[in-house]
Every structure is written in C-alpha cells, then in structure tokens.
Amino acid sequence: MSAVYNYVLNLGDNTLILGQRLSEWCGLGPFLEEDLALTNTSLDIIGQAKMLLEYAAKLKNDRQSADDLAFMRDQHQFKNVLLVEQPNGDYSQTMLRQYFMDVYHVHLYSALSNSSNQQLAGIAAKSLKEVTYHLERSQLWIKRMAHGTTESFNRLQTSLNKLWYYHHELFEETKELSQLVEQGIAANPKELHKRWDTEVKTLMATTPLEIPQSGWKATGGRTGHHSEYLGKMLCEMQFLQRAYPGCEW
C-alpha cells in the first residue's frame, strides 16, 4: 500500500502547492473578473488536494488527517514537482505554468477515471470536470498573449524559456510507479508525456513562440529535494497550524 500512498501523496502535493501559489494572486489580478476567475481556479485545485490528501491519510492509517499532511510536514517530506512551487512571476509566467499543469491534469484525470482503484477513479472523475474548464481558460490566455502586443509576447517567451525545463519531472518513471501502472492503478507516464507533448507543441505551433532546445531538466521534487521557494511558501502556509496546533476553524 505504500506505493499507492506515495503516488496519491505526489498528486495531492502537486495540487496543494499549485493552489497555494494561485491563491497569492487574490486581490492582485489584472482586472476584477480575472481576479475572481483565478481565485476560483485556486479553490478548485485546493479542493482536489483535499480529496487526495484525505485519501493519502486514510491509506497511511496513522491518525494523521489531511490537515496534518498539509500543515505539519517539513519541506523535505513534500513530494510535489518543482514546477508548481516556482514563483508566480508576472501574469504570463503564472498562466504558462497553469497551462502546463492544466494539460497534464486533463490527461491524468482522464486516465485515472478508469483506474482499478475506485477511490482514485472517483476523485479523478470529479476533478476532470474542473480541470477541463481550467484548460480552456489558460489556453485562451496563452493564445491571447502570444498574439497580443510585443510586450505580452516577449513576456510569454521569457516565461517559456524559464519553465520549459520543469515539465519533464511530471512524467518521470520509477519501478514503484511501473508496478502501479501494471496493476491498472496509476496513469502511464509515457502515455501522459506523449499526449502532453503533442497538445502543447500543437498549440505552440500556432504562435510565434519558440520552444527552447533540450537541455537541463529539473528533477528531485518527488523525492523531497526542493527549491528555496517551497520553504518560504510553507512558512506562510503553515504558520497558523504550527503556532496553534490542533486548532479547527
């Protein structure tokens, strides 16, 4: 069961940290409607994190709750990929990171909806409705900025140059994960990568954007090796629960 726990924890941590990053835009969006839309996207993703971490806590069965997993673990115990903990930067960087994750989540949850693990299948089916809308929105933003002004294009190209090297970690394979794929529990990372790559590059081909050449690839997040950005984020995210352990709102 530890293999399933690690898999679910990775998915839960990805959504928790991504949702927390997006929440940082609350009140700071470029205009009112977008501020509300991005905040609602954050709430959707944190809701997915809640379902996944509740299931992870159930699998671990050591009296820890989803809140304990979110607020009482140290940085090295988180299993999220490095992409989701990267700073928001400007709006182009936030939306490009979101687009990358939305494409991933749509294909991930589509596959997991047919998982032999009924709990995972149920979470995926519910989440798929949300991330399908998220993808429609982030995709439109990428097109809008790529075909907009010189300023918007240059900012988006700069963001692409920064973030492209982080997406590979989403599709890393391990022996443990391969066993879950064989059992019909987990989504096949090779298939996910193929579908992600095709969809993203198809969109990029309709724009003047240039995908960076292959090179350095970010790795380590899934095994607890994170950037300095995660530690700073956790200081803020976990403060209340650390200061007043066991409190419930």
C-alpha positions in Angstrom: 0.0 0.0 0.0 3.0 2.4 0.4 3.3 2.6 -3.4 -0.3 3.8 -3.7 0.3 6.2 -0.8 3.4 7.7 -2.4 1.5 8.1 -5.7 -1.5 9.8 -4.1 0.7 12.0 -2.0 2.6 13.2 -5.1 -0.7 14.1 -6.8 -2.0 15.7 -3.6 1.1 17.8 -3.1 1.1 19.0 -6.7 -2.4 20.3 -6.3 -1.9 21.7 -2.8 1.2 23.7 -3.8 -0.2 24.9 -7.1 -3.4 26.0 -5.4 -1.5 27.9 -2.8 0.6 29.6 -5.4 -2.5 30.7 -7.3 -4.1 32.0 -4.1 -1.3 34.5 -3.9 -3.0 36.4 -6.7 -6.1 37.0 -4.7 -6.8 40.8 -4.8 -3.9 41.3 -7.3 -5.4 40.2 -10.6 -5.1 42.4 -13.6 -8.8 43.2 -13.5 -11.8 42.2 -11.4 -13.2 39.3 -13.5 -9.8 37.7 -13.8 -9.0 38.1 -10.2 -12.2 36.2 -9.3 -11.6 33.6 -12.0 -8.1 32.8 -10.8 -9.2 32.7 -7.2 -11.9 30.2 -8.1 -9.4 28.1 -10.0 -7.3 28.1 -6.9 -10.2 26.9 -4.8 -11.0 24.1 -7.3 -7.4 22.9 -7.2 -7.2 23.1 -3.4 -10.4 21.1 -3.3 -8.7 18.4 -5.4 -5.8 18.5 -3.0 -8.2 18.0 -0.1 -9.7 14.9 -1.6 -6.3 13.4 -2.5 -4.7 14.2 0.9 -7.7 12.8 2.7 -7.3 9.6 0.8 -3.5 9.6 1.5 -4.2 10.0 5.2 -6.6 7.1 5.0 -4.0 4.9 3.3 -1.3 5.8 5.8 -3.7 5.0 8.7 -1.7 6.5 11.5 -4.2 9.0 12.8 -2.9 11.8 10.6 -5.5 13.9 8.8 -5.3 15.7 5.5 -4.6 18.9 7.5 -1.7 17.2 9.2 -0.3 16.3 5.8 -0.7 19.8 4.5 0.4 21.8 7.5 2.7 19.7 9.7 5.2 18.2 7.3 8.6 19.7 6.6 9.8 20.8 3.2 11.8 17.6 2.5 8.6 15.5 3.1 6.7 17.1 0.3 6.6 15.1 -3.0 5.4 17.8 -5.4 7.2 18.5 -8.7 9.4 21.6 -8.8 7.3 23.3 -11.5 4.3 24.1 -9.1 6.5 25.7 -6.5 8.1 28.2 -8.8 7.2 31.8 -8.1 4.2 33.4 -9.8 6.4 35.9 -11.6 4.3 38.1 -13.9 0.9 37.1 -15.3 2.5 35.3 -18.3 4.6 33.1 -16.1 1.6 32.2 -13.9 -0.6 31.4 -16.8 2.0 29.4 -18.7 2.7 27.3 -15.6 -1.1 26.9 -15.2 -1.4 25.8 -18.9 1.3 23.2 -18.5 -0.4 21.8 -15.4 -3.9 22.0 -16.9 -2.9 19.9 -19.9 -1.3 17.4 -17.6 -4.3 17.2 -15.2 -6.8 16.8 -18.0 -4.9 13.8 -19.4 -4.0 12.5 -15.9 -7.6 12.6 -14.6 -8.9 11.2 -17.9 -6.7 8.1 -17.4 -7.3 7.8 -13.7 -11.1 7.9 -14.2 -10.6 4.3 -15.4 -8.3 3.3 -12.6 -8.8 -0.1 -10.9 -8.6 1.8 -7.6 -12.2 3.0 -7.1 -11.3 5.8 -4.7 -8.8 7.3 -7.2 -11.2 6.8 -10.1 -13.9 8.8 -8.2 -11.6 11.7 -7.3 -10.4 11.8 -10.9 -13.9 11.8 -12.4 -15.0 14.7 -10.2 -11.8 16.7 -10.8 -11.8 16.2 -14.6 -14.9 18.5 -14.9 -13.0 21.3 -13.2 -9.6 21.0 -15.0 -11.3 20.8 -18.4 -12.6 24.3 -17.8 -9.3 25.4 -16.4 -7.5 24.3 -19.6 -10.0 26.1 -21.8 -9.2 29.3 -19.9 -5.4 29.0 -19.7 -5.2 28.0 -23.3 -7.0 31.2 -24.3 -4.6 33.2 -22.2 -1.6 31.7 -24.0 -3.1 32.5 -27.4 -4.1 36.0 -26.3 -0.6 36.8 -25.0 1.3 35.1 -27.8 -0.7 37.1 -30.5 -1.1 40.3 -28.5 1.3 43.1 -28.1 5.1 43.0 -28.4 5.3 43.3 -24.7 2.9 40.4 -24.0 4.7 38.2 -26.5 8.2 38.9 -25.1 7.0 38.3 -21.5 5.4 35.0 -22.5 8.5 33.9 -24.4 10.7 34.7 -21.4 8.4 32.6 -19.2 8.6 29.7 -21.7 12.4 29.9 -21.6 12.2 29.6 -17.8 9.5 27.0 -17.3 10.0 24.6 -20.2 12.7 22.7 -18.4 10.5 21.9 -15.4 7.7 19.9 -17.2 9.7 16.7 -17.6 9.5 15.8 -13.9 5.8 15.3 -14.3 6.5 12.2 -16.3 9.4 10.6 -14.5 9.2 6.8 -14.2 10.1 4.7 -11.2 9.9 0.9 -10.6 7.2 1.6 -8.0 5.2 3.6 -10.4 5.6 1.0 -13.2 4.1 -1.6 -10.9 1.1 0.6 -10.2 0.6 1.1 -14.0 0.7 -2.7 -14.5 -2.0 -3.1 -11.8 -4.2 -0.6 -13.6 -4.0 1.9 -10.6 -1.8 4.7 -11.9 -1.7 6.5 -15.2 1.1 5.5 -17.6 3.7 8.4 -17.5 4.9 7.5 -21.1 1.4 7.9 -22.5 0.8 11.1 -20.5 4.0 12.6 -21.7 3.2 11.7 -25.3 -0.3 13.3 -25.1 1.0 16.4 -23.2 3.9 16.9 -25.6 1.6 16.6 -28.7 -1.0 19.0 -27.3 1.4 21.7 -26.0 3.5 21.7 -29.2 0.4 21.8 -31.4 -0.7 25.0 -29.6 2.8 26.5 -29.7 3.0 25.9 -33.5 0.1 28.2 -34.0 2.0 31.1 -32.3 5.4 32.8 -32.9 6.7 31.2 -29.7 9.9 29.2 -29.9 10.3 26.2 -27.6 13.7 26.1 -26.0 16.2 23.5 -27.1 16.5 20.4 -25.0 19.0 20.6 -22.1 18.8 20.8 -18.4 15.8 19.1 -16.8 14.5 19.8 -13.3 14.2 16.8 -11.0 14.2 16.0 -7.3 10.8 17.3 -6.1 9.2 13.8 -6.0 12.0 12.6 -3.7 11.9 15.6 -1.4 14.6 17.8 -2.9 13.1 21.2 -3.4 14.0 24.8 -4.3 14.2 27.5 -1.7 10.8 28.8 -2.9 8.9 25.9 -1.3 10.4 26.5 2.2 9.4 30.2 2.0 5.9 29.3 0.9 5.4 26.7 3.7 6.4 29.3 6.3 3.4 31.3 5.3 1.0 28.5 4.5 1.7 26.5 7.7 2.1 29.4 10.2 -1.3 29.2 12.0 -1.4 25.4 12.3 2.2 25.4 13.6 1.6 28.3 16.0 -1.7 26.8 17.3 -1.5 23.0 16.7 -4.8 21.1 16.5 -6.9 24.2 16.0 -10.0 23.8 13.9 -11.9 26.6 12.2 
